[in-house]
């Protein structure tokens, strides 16, 4: 029983660390997806304003 008392704090800290890292990575993933959507919208708007085609050289 003393093994559980010795290992429990490390397990709890490990779980807290895991949840914190998981939430950080999920937030980063969501931010990158939102940035990609915003960039795609901006590119779409810019191509419509420019006539849709790039000028030939």
C-alpha positions in Angstrom: 0.0 0.0 0.0 2.9 2.4 0.6 3.9 2.0 -3.1 0.6 3.7 -4.1 1.3 6.5 -1.6 4.7 7.0 -3.1 3.7 6.8 -6.7 0.4 8.7 -6.6 1.9 12.2 -6.5 4.0 11.5 -9.6 1.1 10.0 -11.5 -1.1 13.0 -10.6 1.5 15.5 -11.7 2.0 13.5 -14.9 -1.7 13.5 -15.7 -1.9 17.2 -15.0 1.0 17.8 -17.4 -0.6 15.5 -20.0 -3.9 17.4 -19.9 -2.1 20.8 -20.1 0.0 19.7 -23.1 -3.1 18.3 -24.8 -5.0 21.5 -24.4 -2.0 23.6 -25.6 -1.6 21.4 -28.7 -5.4 21.5 -29.4 -5.4 25.3 -29.1 -2.4 25.5 -31.5 -4.1 23.2 -34.0 -7.3 25.3 -33.8 -5.4 28.5 -34.2 -3.5 27.1 -37.3 -6.8 26.0 -38.9 -8.4 29.4 -38.3 -5.3 31.1 -39.7 -5.5 28.9 -42.8 -9.2 29.7 -43.3 -8.5 33.4 -42.9 -5.6 33.2 -45.4 -7.7 31.3 -47.9 -10.5 33.9 -47.6 -8.0 36.7 -48.1 -6.5 35.0 -51.1 -9.9 34.4 -52.6 -10.9 38.1 -52.1 -7.6 39.3 -53.6 -7.9 37.0 -56.7 -11.5 38.3 -57.3 -10.3 41.9 -57.0 -7.4 41.3 -59.4 -9.7 39.8 -62.1 -9.1 36.2 -61.2 -6.1 35.7 -63.4 -2.5 36.7 -63.1 -1.2 38.7 -66.1 0.8 36.8 -68.7 4.4 37.8 -69.2 
